[in-house]
Amino acid sequence: MTFKAWIKTITFYEILIGMKATMSHMLHYRPVTEQYPHEKRTLPDNYRGMLALLRYDDGTEKCVGCDLCEAACPSRVIRVISAEVPGEPTKRYSKEYYMDMTRCLFCGLCVDACPVDALGMTREFEWSVYDKRQLHLNKEQLLAIGDRSFPVREKQLELQHPNVAFFNVAFKHLPQKPG
Amino acid sequence: MTELSLRLAVTFAQILAEMSIVMITVATLTYFERKVLGWMQDRMGPMEVGPYGLLQPVADGIKLFFKEDIVPAGANKAMFALAPMLTMVVAMIGFAVIPFGPNITLDIYGITIKPFVVADINIGVLYILAIASIGAYGIILGGWASNSKYSLLGGLRAAAQVISYELNVGLALVGVLMLAGTLSLVQITEAQSGGFWHWFIWGGRPDGFFPIHTQIFAFVVFIISAVAETNRIPFDLPEAESELVAGFFTEYSGMRFAFFVSAEYANMTLVSCVASALFLGGWNAPYPGTIFEYIGLEQLAWVEHIVWFAAKVYFFLFLFIWIRATLPRLRYDQLMRFGWKVMLPIALANIIITSFTLYFFPR
């Protein structure tokens, strides 16, 4: 042990350096804490929160009951029971639509998979409940979440084929045509 | 008969006042520690209960009071109940000999009392050492009676650690006792009056400033050993959270847990009081006399003395929290090696050197 190291040992030099660090943190008090229920952090723009079912501006549901979200979901959250629209044999809709949000991992694959953009991810995240069964949502609850989170609705185009949106989604990683 | 009852009444009033002061200090410390620790770690500490979390100790007390009292299966019930009581009582009665204020006497109906010390006994330091050793029994009993491997390991570690570091505490005090020539804490503190250069940390040599009797090495040994003795970080092996859940009080809950925690904080306060009384002049101000005397208010000098004592004690308490915020825990062999191979030789050498300097340069 050199003399310098010995001096440092008997004067607790390293410990004093550490205590200086803690003291400087106390004197320059800038807490990183956010007092959560009182102040909430700003969510990022692409935040993936609670899932919701959307409507067109005339109030009709967007969902066409194609089951693609059910197929895309890795956690088997979604269950769709599809049916014909009464009186319109060419159109289908989801008669029942269930989401078991206890299993959802918020990957957004269902939203990507939807050909008619009927699913959306809201910015809600405060969904703690005392009873787990409250997280098993049915169609009305999902539509209600969509209604309160997306007040601006899309206009329904009469002759739009549903698969147009699907292909747009599927090829959106390709470079877009200029202009 | 009336004199006896009067004496009893006065003593009980003193004990009550002293205990409430200690309990208030303990409650303050639980808040203060969490707050300071939070500030040092860029957090806020308790903020919810009351403004800036000021009512957090009250909320904690109420919560612990109403919590379920669990006795583990296979525990030795009598010992399990005895351990927290022993620890708490021992931590409390150590304060009986601590002089909080100046050594003045009051005459109440013919009997003479000292208002700022409950019992001015002539073996005060010895009494504190003895009481602190009994406190270890509570920890060891609690660890053994819980019928849990973590508690048992914590108790074993506490036993080994307390034996190693009690020795250093006792030996570190010997130099001061030689300088003061007495074991009474009141007289030791009085011997340090008249400015900070009379404090025993510098040796208290009135002629010439060169501190030949300096006890600063004993002081450092005492502080480090006191941290170890009160099971604080970085010597908190008996209650190492990351290794032993909570050490010797793993199985305790409710008020019994509160007793252990209060006893720990009370022990912290006790060693802070002893350190400030023995090394930093206790109630004496760092300048000769008091400001109240200079401006002609001799009756109020005791206020200044008490404020200085409290300032010193709180400095040590802050130091404990500061060390806790800074240092990680020692390994067990490091703890033992440090206690026996570093602290003990320094304390012994301090005794020898102090006795030589005292022989050649008597005070």
Interface residues (C-beta under 8 A of the other chain):
Chain A: I15 G18 M19 A21 T22 M23 H25 M26 Y29 R30 P31 V32 T33 Q35
Chain B: V36 G38 W39 M40 Q41 D42 R43 M44 M47 W322 I323 A325 T326 L327
